[in-house]
Structures are given as structure tokens and as C-alpha cells.
Amino acid sequence: MCYKGSIAAEERRIQDRVSRNFKDKIKYTPSYNINAFANPQIYIVAQDDPDVINLGVWGLVPNWKTNDPKGFLSKKQYTNNARGEDLYETPSYKDHVVNERCWILFDGFFEPHYHSPKIQQPYFCYIPEGRSISKRQILTIAGIYSKIQDEYYVSLITTEANDFFSEIHNKQKRMPLVLDTSLREKWLLKDQPKTMILDLVANGFTKDKFYAHPVSNQLYKGSNEESTIRAVEPFQSPSLFN
């Protein structure tokens, strides 16, 4: 699963990479540590307004709770992630997958690696642009949303981990559905058949090479400095990826 992300690139660079500008009056604020459990606002591109970058709350509110979205999220329903394989069967999500899909914009995310049942260490996962970690690809991660009084409430879609992410997220073995740049626009097309959506879930993951390195557990204490994404020594064994 994915409950922590980052987006700290320059505003102009984000807009250039996704070929969209931020919607009027939306102020971009970089963050190295976005915590899903706090239901923060994240940057998205939504099907019903596909030409701009919008804000959405990380945590989908299903149709039967539109009268009290804050109350629903306060009860820790954990709709931050949605299993891609189950989108059309899960009650909370099936009404939203048809024409309420979106991109979630990150430039990296964190996954836990378990050295033992009680010892875990977060890894920062990203796709570099160039030789420096400071230049990272803007990731378009598949999501779905509900919209209540002009506010978006978003779930990030996960899928079964590939070999790379199975080594990192070695307990649950899941990964965010980071869409390949050649396929990402298809995710936003309206009125697409179920077969096309499930094919993107199964085969739409990016072909670009991911990198990952261990980071400090200060991440879990809310650190939001640039040091949050810097590599540190692994706790118990050599780093998985050198």
C-alpha cells in the first residue's frame, strides 16, 4: 500500500511534465512528506476538469456519506488506497471508477521494508531525471475520486507489486499504479469500458526504471525537510538497491 508521498519539484517543472497548469487560485506548496492518514490535500488531474491541476483530499468519501465527509474521514475508514483488481466489486469504489478517475501527482513515495516482523525501515522510491535525486520524474499515479460540493476526495490505486517492489514492500507486496506516460491520458478518457480500465490496472504500470534507497524513520515522526528523502544506512543489512 502507499500512505506517504512527496512532491517538491518546481511549480513550472510540474506543469511542463504533465502539460497542465495549476487551476486559478490554487497555490502550490512543495512537500517531502505527505501523510495519507492526515487526509491532506494533494495535487490531482480529474476527469471532469482534465485540463488543469486541482486539489483533492486524500481519502475517498463514498456516495452514501456525502452528507458528512469530514465525519466519515474522522472515523479512520482508510479509503486512501483502492485495490485496482477490485475496483468494480468494492462498494466504496465501484460507483466512482466509471467516470471519476484522476491522476495523483507525486515525484516520489515511501514504502516500508521489513527486516523482521518488528523492525521496518522506509524506502524512498522515485524515477530520476538525470544523475541527481533532486531531479525526479513527476509521477502520474492512477486514482479515483468522489466530488462533494466542488471538493474532490481521492483514493490512490494500488496493484500487485512487480519484482522490484516485492523486494522493498516485502510484507504486503503492493505498489501504486504509476501510469506509463504513453498510457496516462487513457486513464482520463470518459465512458471507457471495464475491459480497458482493468487492462490499464494490469498492464499500465510505467516502463521507466525505479530507484529506491532507505531513509530515516524520522519520516514517521512527521519530518518534512529535504533530509527526509536522503539516503541513510539500512538498519540491519546492505541496502537492497545500490
C-alpha positions as CSV (number, residue, x, y, z in Angstrom):
1,M,0.0,0.0,0.0
2,C,1.1,3.6,-0.3
3,Y,0.4,6.1,2.5
4,K,3.2,8.6,2.1
5,G,4.4,10.6,-0.9
6,S,6.3,13.6,-1.9
7,I,6.1,16.4,-4.5
8,A,8.8,19.0,-4.1
9,A,9.7,19.9,-7.7
10,E,9.4,23.5,-9.0
11,E,5.9,24.5,-10.0
12,R,6.9,25.3,-13.6
13,R,8.5,21.9,-13.9
14,I,5.4,20.0,-12.7
15,Q,3.2,21.9,-15.2
16,D,5.6,21.2,-18.0
17,R,5.8,17.5,-17.3
18,V,2.1,16.9,-17.2
19,S,1.2,19.6,-19.8
20,R,-1.3,21.3,-17.5
21,N,-1.2,24.5,-15.4
22,F,-2.4,24.7,-11.8
23,K,-6.0,25.9,-11.7
24,D,-6.6,29.5,-10.8
25,K,-6.2,30.4,-7.1
26,I,-4.6,27.1,-6.3
27,K,-1.3,27.7,-4.5
28,Y,1.4,25.1,-5.0
29,T,3.2,24.2,-1.8
30,P,6.1,21.7,-2.0
31,S,6.2,18.8,0.5
32,Y,8.6,16.0,1.1
33,N,6.3,14.0,3.4
34,I,2.6,13.8,2.6
35,N,0.8,11.6,5.1
36,A,-2.4,10.0,3.9
37,F,-3.7,9.3,7.4
38,A,-4.0,13.1,8.0
39,N,-6.2,13.3,4.9
40,P,-4.1,16.1,3.4
41,Q,-4.8,18.0,0.2
42,I,-2.9,16.6,-2.8
43,Y,-2.5,17.6,-6.4
44,I,-4.6,15.8,-9.0
45,V,-5.9,16.0,-12.5
46,A,-9.5,14.9,-12.6
47,Q,-11.7,13.5,-15.4
48,D,-14.3,16.3,-15.0
49,D,-11.7,19.1,-15.2
50,P,-8.9,17.4,-17.1
51,D,-7.0,20.4,-18.5
52,V,-5.8,21.8,-15.1
53,I,-4.2,20.6,-11.9
54,N,-6.6,20.7,-9.0
55,L,-6.5,19.9,-5.3
56,G,-8.1,16.9,-3.7
57,V,-8.4,15.4,-0.2
58,W,-6.5,12.2,0.2
59,G,-9.3,9.8,1.3
60,L,-12.3,9.0,-0.8
61,V,-15.8,9.6,0.6
62,P,-18.3,7.2,-0.9
63,N,-21.7,8.2,-2.2
64,W,-23.6,7.2,0.9
65,K,-21.6,9.6,3.1
66,T,-21.8,12.8,1.0
67,N,-23.8,14.5,3.8
68,D,-20.9,14.2,6.2
69,P,-17.5,13.8,4.5
70,K,-15.4,15.1,7.5
71,G,-17.2,12.8,9.8
72,F,-16.6,9.8,7.6
73,L,-12.9,10.5,7.3
74,S,-12.5,11.2,11.0
75,K,-13.6,7.6,11.7
76,K,-10.4,6.3,10.0
77,Q,-12.2,4.5,7.2
78,Y,-8.9,4.2,5.4
79,T,-10.1,4.8,1.8
80,N,-6.7,6.3,1.0
81,N,-5.8,3.3,-1.2
82,A,-8.0,1.2,-3.5
83,R,-7.1,-2.2,-4.8
84,G,-7.1,-1.9,-8.6
85,E,-8.2,-5.5,-9.1
86,D,-11.3,-5.0,-7.0
87,L,-12.5,-1.6,-8.2
88,Y,-15.7,-2.9,-9.8
89,E,-16.6,-5.0,-6.8
90,T,-15.7,-2.9,-3.8
91,P,-18.9,-0.9,-2.7
92,S,-16.9,2.2,-1.7
93,Y,-15.3,2.4,-5.2
94,K,-17.4,0.8,-7.9
95,D,-19.6,3.9,-8.4
96,H,-16.6,6.1,-9.0
97,V,-14.4,4.1,-11.3
98,V,-16.6,4.7,-14.4
99,N,-16.2,8.5,-14.8
100,E,-14.4,9.7,-11.7
101,R,-10.8,8.8,-12.3
102,C,-7.8,11.0,-11.8
103,W,-4.1,11.3,-11.7
104,I,-2.3,11.9,-8.4
105,L,0.9,13.9,-8.8
106,F,3.9,12.9,-6.8
107,D,7.6,12.9,-7.5
108,G,8.3,10.0,-5.1
109,F,6.7,7.9,-2.5
110,F,7.7,5.8,0.5
111,E,7.3,2.0,1.1
112,P,8.2,0.0,4.2
113,H,10.8,-2.8,4.1
114,Y,10.6,-5.3,6.9
115,H,13.9,-6.6,8.3
116,S,11.9,-8.6,10.8
117,P,8.3,-8.7,12.0
118,K,9.0,-5.8,14.4
119,I,11.7,-3.9,12.5
120,Q,10.9,-1.9,9.4
121,Q,12.6,0.9,7.5
122,P,11.0,3.2,4.9
123,Y,12.4,3.3,1.4
124,F,12.1,6.3,-0.9
125,C,11.0,5.3,-4.4
126,Y,11.4,7.5,-7.4
127,I,12.4,7.7,-11.1
128,P,15.4,10.0,-11.6
129,E,15.7,12.5,-14.4
130,G,19.4,12.9,-14.9
131,R,22.0,12.0,-12.3
132,S,20.7,13.8,-9.2
133,I,18.0,12.8,-6.8
134,S,16.9,16.4,-6.8
135,K,15.6,15.9,-10.4
136,R,12.8,13.3,-10.3
137,Q,10.2,12.4,-12.7
138,I,6.7,13.7,-12.0
139,L,4.7,10.6,-11.4
140,T,1.1,10.3,-12.6
141,I,-0.4,7.7,-10.3
142,A,-3.9,6.4,-11.1
143,G,-6.7,7.4,-8.7
144,I,-10.4,7.6,-8.3
145,Y,-12.5,10.3,-6.6
146,S,-15.8,11.4,-5.3
147,K,-16.8,15.1,-5.6
148,I,-18.8,16.8,-2.9
149,Q,-19.7,20.5,-3.1
150,D,-16.9,21.1,-5.6
151,E,-14.3,19.3,-3.4
152,Y,-12.5,16.2,-4.6
153,Y,-11.9,13.2,-2.3
154,V,-9.4,10.8,-3.7
155,S,-8.2,7.2,-3.4
156,L,-4.8,6.1,-4.8
157,I,-4.9,2.9,-6.8
158,T,-2.6,0.0,-5.9
159,T,-1.8,-3.2,-7.7
160,E,0.2,-6.3,-7.2
161,A,3.9,-5.5,-6.8
162,N,6.4,-6.3,-9.5
163,D,9.7,-7.9,-8.7
164,F,11.4,-4.6,-7.8
165,F,8.7,-3.5,-5.3
166,S,8.2,-7.0,-3.9
167,E,11.7,-6.7,-2.5
168,I,11.0,-3.4,-1.0
169,H,7.4,-3.8,0.2
170,N,8.2,-7.4,1.2
171,K,5.2,-7.8,3.6
172,Q,2.1,-6.8,1.7
173,K,3.8,-6.7,-1.8
174,R,1.7,-3.9,-3.3
175,M,2.7,-0.8,-5.3
176,P,1.0,2.3,-6.5
177,L,-0.3,2.2,-10.1
178,V,2.2,4.6,-11.6
179,L,0.9,5.1,-15.1
180,D,3.2,4.9,-18.1
181,T,3.4,8.3,-19.8
182,S,2.3,6.7,-23.1
183,L,-0.9,5.4,-21.4
184,R,-1.8,8.0,-18.8
185,E,-4.2,10.1,-21.0
186,K,-6.3,6.9,-21.5
187,W,-7.0,6.8,-17.7
188,L,-8.8,10.2,-18.0
189,L,-10.9,9.3,-21.0
190,K,-14.6,9.2,-20.2
191,D,-17.0,6.3,-20.8
192,Q,-14.3,3.7,-21.2
193,P,-15.3,0.0,-21.0
194,K,-14.5,-2.0,-18.0
195,T,-12.1,-4.1,-20.0
196,M,-10.0,-1.1,-20.9
197,I,-9.8,0.1,-17.3
198,L,-8.8,-3.3,-15.9
199,D,-6.2,-3.7,-18.7
200,L,-4.6,-0.4,-17.5
201,V,-4.7,-1.7,-14.0
202,A,-2.9,-4.9,-15.0
203,N,-0.6,-3.6,-17.7
204,G,-0.4,0.2,-17.4
205,F,2.5,0.5,-14.9
206,T,5.4,2.6,-16.1
207,K,8.2,1.1,-18.1
208,D,10.7,3.6,-16.7
209,K,13.2,2.3,-14.2
210,F,12.5,3.0,-10.5
211,Y,15.2,3.6,-7.9
212,A,14.9,3.3,-4.1
213,H,17.0,3.8,-1.0
214,P,16.5,3.6,2.7
215,V,15.6,6.8,4.6
216,S,15.4,7.8,8.3
217,N,12.4,6.8,10.5
218,Q,12.1,10.5,11.2
219,L,9.6,10.2,8.3
220,Y,7.1,8.6,10.7
221,K,7.6,11.5,13.1
222,G,6.4,14.0,10.5
223,S,9.7,15.3,9.3
224,N,9.1,17.4,6.2
225,E,12.6,18.6,5.4
226,E,14.7,17.8,2.3
227,S,16.7,15.4,4.5
228,T,13.5,13.2,4.8
229,I,14.2,11.8,1.3
230,R,18.0,11.5,1.6
231,A,19.6,8.0,1.8
232,V,20.8,6.7,5.1
233,E,22.4,3.4,6.1
234,P,20.0,0.4,6.2
235,F,19.1,-0.8,9.7
236,Q,20.3,-4.4,9.6
237,S,21.5,-5.4,6.1
238,P,23.0,-4.0,3.0
239,S,20.7,-1.7,1.0
240,L,18.5,-3.6,-1.4
241,F,19.5,-1.3,-4.3
242,N,22.9,0.2,-4.6
